[in-house]
Amino acid sequence: MKKIHFKNGRILTQWSRLEEVSELKISDGKIVQIGENLSTDSGYDVVDLKGRVVLPGFIDAHVHYLDGGSNLDSVQLRDAKNRSDFNTKLKQYIDANDTKEWIVGGNWDHQNFTDKVLPHRRWLDDVSKNQYFALYRHDGHMILCNTKTLQLAGITRDTPNPPGGEIEHDSHGYPTGILKDGAMDLVLKHQAHPNDDLLKKYLDLAQNLALSNGVTAVHDMLFDADRIKFYEKAIQNDWLKTRVLTYAPALQWANIKSMLMDGIQQSPWFALAGLKIFSDGSLGSETALMLEAYENKENHCGLIHSDFEDETALKAIIEEADTLGLQMAVHAIGDGAVRMVLDLAKWLIFQNGKRDRRFRIEHAQHIHPVDQIRFKELDIVASVQPTHCVDDSLWIDGLLGERSSYAYPFHTLQKLDIPLIFGSDWPVAELNPNKTLHSAIHRNNWHMNEALDLKTSLKAHTQMASWAGFQEHRMGVIKPEANADLVITEPSFLDIQNKYKTKKDHIVAVMTDGNYQINKDIKD
């Protein structure tokens, strides 16, 4: 293990006892000492930082890690502006991958289309070479399928909407190929699960991207509990270069509980933290559950997710998992969903008693003003993704009207002393802390009364993110005995507070366990 003595830096510790120092010593993967004018001991490699900034490694508190890696290996449609552009990019990918039975991923966004109209199955029929398609809207709450895929799933004009889902139809009553939330399962259940070789490829792609952006740890919101077994294999084979804390799908509790009884292999690189639950969909798909109807759809308030279809069964799972010490991380975007989840948290406290459970609401994008104080009363963690705020600001007013004034209420939550943690929701948004921080601070100049400063934003992406996963004793801060997971940046990184445009790559080096994962000649 390396022994390094860093000098002459701006070391922003995110530790309340000693917030900024100029020197730092690491040994055997741990931080040994921080302060000023530290003695230079034999065996240490002395590195002059020359005024560079040192931070704890960023922790992305909400990603879909392996699915993000899969997305990097798939067709990229996020920048498509119209049908022609969409199909050109897709055809190029199909021609280069014509042996693939399924074409998935895509990350398209109809809000980027010039006409803002959802794509249609005929777009895929035009370019298909006999493949099945499940192309995701970038928020992950809507897929586009071709006719062949709908036939495989048995979806016709007479197929009813499943619980928590919607099959979109055209003016003649035929399915358009757009499936929302719970309806996606009608197709996705026919896909083969990726084998461990593919998952290893996705993990490597994800980790390389994370580290290149200074992310040394993630909270992975799993869609498949069996991926816990893959992570156990990753531990055994030393595949992990970033630390992974997982939240597994609540409705797969029987499988998860069985694994817990058998003993899940965990390490400083991987741990199971709790259960992930969905309560609604997304705003862009108009499936986020709102207290009042969308502006453009009379009587349509969104959807309650299928996880809540049998609320009695869900509560039984939550109550049992909570008694075993597992956390709850509940997706809630609309103000109706947030209220429903706050009520669920209140019920859980009544059932199992008050304790330090750090119940998380993921996204918490739209919180009715009367519910904002309830986060504090119920000890709720607000797990937010500021990049979504910038994306939504371009079109949210048309969906919510005046209600958009209390969307993404970051500053309000801060004033109420509610724990804030930052994530990206990658691959829905970029796995890039620089962009996340910029979004929290500048918000696309939209409702700037809810903007945060750099100090608060850094804390949410480091120390508070570690705290939210019960890992504050070993990461997210630079203090003695903590892991030597560090990001070293140029001083220009701190300009993010004052400069609206900041796209430069500021990262000089990234370390995990005191070993360089990225090092752009730090001694220069």
Residue, then its C-alpha position, 0 to 999 in steps of 0.5 A: m500500500k502507498k504512503i503519501h504525504f500531500k502538501n500545499g493543497r486546499i483540502l476541503t474535508q467535509w468534516s465539521r471539526l476541521e473543514e479545510v487544511s493544507e496537508l494530508k497523509i495516507s497509509d494502508g488505504k486509510i487517512v492517517q493525519i490531516g492538518e498544517n505543517l505535518s512532519t515528513d516521515s520516512g517511507y512517505d512519497v511527498v506530493d506538492l499539490k501546488g494549490r490544487v483542491v482535494l475532496p472526498g471521493f464523490i458518492d452518487a446516492h442514486v444510480h442504476y449502475l449495471d443498467g447504466g453500463s448496459n446503456l453505454d453498450s447500446v444505441q444512443l438516441r438522447d440527442a435525436k431531434n426527429r424521426s429521421d434523426f432517430n431512425t438514422k442513429l438506430k439503423q447505424y447501430i443495428d447494422a453494426n449489431d445485427t446479431k443481437e436478438w434484442i435492441v434495448g436502451g436508447n435513452w430517447d427524449h421526445q421533449n428534444f424532438t422538434d414536434k414533441v410527439l412520442p415516437h411510434r412502433r412504425w419508426l422501428d418497423d421501418v429499420s428492423k432486421n427482425q429484432y425485438f425492441a425495448l427502447y427506453r425513454h431517458d427517465g426509464h418509465m416508458i419504452l418504445c416497442n416495434t410490432k414484432t415485440l408487441q406480438l411476442a407480448g400478446i399486446t393488442r388493441d384489446t389488452p387492458n392496462p395492467p396495474g400501475g401501467e398504461i398501453e398507449h393507443d392511437s386514434h383508431g384504438y391500436p397500440t402505438g408501441i409506447l408502454k408506460d411503467g407497469a405495462m413495460d413488464l408485459v414485454l421486459k419479462h420476455q428478455a433473457h437475463p444477461n449472464d455474468d460475462l455481460l454483467k462484468k462488461y457492464l460493471d467495467l463500463a460503469q466503473n470507468l465512467a464513474l472514476s473518470n468523473g471523480v465518483t468513488a462510491v455509488h448507491d445502486m438501485l437494483f431492478d433485479a435482486d439476483r444481481i446481489k449474487f453477481y456483486e458477491k462474485a465481483i467481491q470474490n474476483d476483485w472486480l470492484k474499483t468503486r464502492v457499491l451500496t445496493y437497494a434491492p426491489a421490495l417485491q422480490w423480498a422472498n428471494i432477498k430474505s432467502m439470501l439474507m438467511d444464507g448470508i450475503q457476502q459483504s465487504p468494504w466494497f459492497a453491501l446490501a443496505g435496504l429495499k427500493i420501492f416505487s410509488d409512481g412514475s415520472l413527470g416526463s411520462e406523465t405518470a408521476l402521481m399528482l394531487e391535482a390533474y396535469e394541465n394538459k390532461e383533464n382528470h389525469c393525475g398520473l399513476i400509482h405504481s404496481d408496487f402499491e397494488d397490494e398495499t397490505a402485502l407491501k406493508a408486511i414486507i416493509e415491516e419485516a425488513d425494517t425489523l431486520g435493520l434494512q433501509m427503505a428507499v422509496h421512489a416518489i416524484g409527484d406531490g401525490a406520491v410524496r404524500m402517500v410515502l410520507d404516510l407510509a413512513k408515519w405508519l412504519i414508525f407507529q408499527n415498529g417504533k421510532r429509531d434511526r432508520r434514515f428512511r429515504i424518499e428518492h427524487a422528492q421532486h414535487i412536495h406540496p408546501v403543507d408536506q415539506i415540514r413533514f420530512k423533518e417531523l418524520d426524519i426523512v432523507a431527501s435523495v434528490q437529483p439536481t440535473h433533473c431540475v434543469d432538464d424539467s425546467l424546459w417544459i414543466d410549466g406546461l404540465l404543472g402550471e403554477r405548481s412548478s413553483y414548488a418543484y425541486p424545493f432544495h433551499t426550502l428543504q435545507k432551511l428546514d434542516i432536512p438531510l439532502i443527498f445528491g445523486s444522478d439517477w444515471p443512466v437517466a442523467e449523466l454520471n457527472p458530479n460537476k454537472t449535478l453540482h452546477s445544476a443545484i447551484h444554477r438551476n438553469n436560472w429557473h426558480m432561483n429562490e430554491a438554489l443551493d450554494l457550493k458548500t451545501s452541494l458538496k456536502a450533499h454529494t459527499q458527507m451526507a451521501s455517506w451518512a444516508g447509507f450508514q457509512e459516515h464512519r469510513m467515507g464521504v469525509i477526509k478525517p483520520e481512519a476514513n478510507a483514502d478515497l479522494v478526488i484531486t482537482e484544479p483550483s478552477f473547480l471551485d469556479i462552479q459557484n460563480k460561473y454559469k458555464t463550466k464544462k472543463d474537466h477539472i479532475v487531476a487524480v482519483m484514488t480509492d483505498g489510497n491507490y491512484q485509479i486516475n492520475k494525470d501526472i499529479k506531480d507536474 
